[in-house]
Amino acid sequence: MELKKLLLLAFLTLSVFLVVACAAPVEEAEVAEVVDEVEAEESMDEEAVEDMEEAEESMDEADMEEVMVVSEGDIIVYGPEGFNTDSYTVGLGESVTFVNMHVGGKNVNDEISLTFQNPNNRRNFITSDEFMYGEATSITFDEAGVWTGWTVEYGIQLEVTVTG
């Protein structure tokens, strides 16, 4: 029994020495480098907010009114926050208008695009042109069924049911 205790004590002592020997001391230069990286990231975040605020300030009221005209029945795209609806129904051959109302992350003028997958042929897609904040694009659905669509940039989904 004593031999087991001695072996266990020797093993624990050796383990402690191994851990202490393998632990590399952190140099002050390494700590300073990490602090500099974190501060640079925070500075970049602050710059992005400032850029967005400057872009918003540069638009006068007339520009804002012109940009924000949305018709009844249009689907509004809010970027990563999704759409103003989870589903929409339209007749066969009719168009749906999508309005980009997402104020982008770093740039107010981030472009987005939409893709819809054909319910009858999973290899067939409709993809919109890219459109910027305040702009609209229309998509015409030429086959009946439930089309699954998403913003290419964010992956937020929307179902459009085409009847007829």
Summary of the structure (lengths in Angstrom):
residues: 164
radius of gyration: 28.4
end to end distance: 86.5
largest distance: 90.0
contacts: 398
relative contact order: 0.14
helix: 38%
strand: 26%
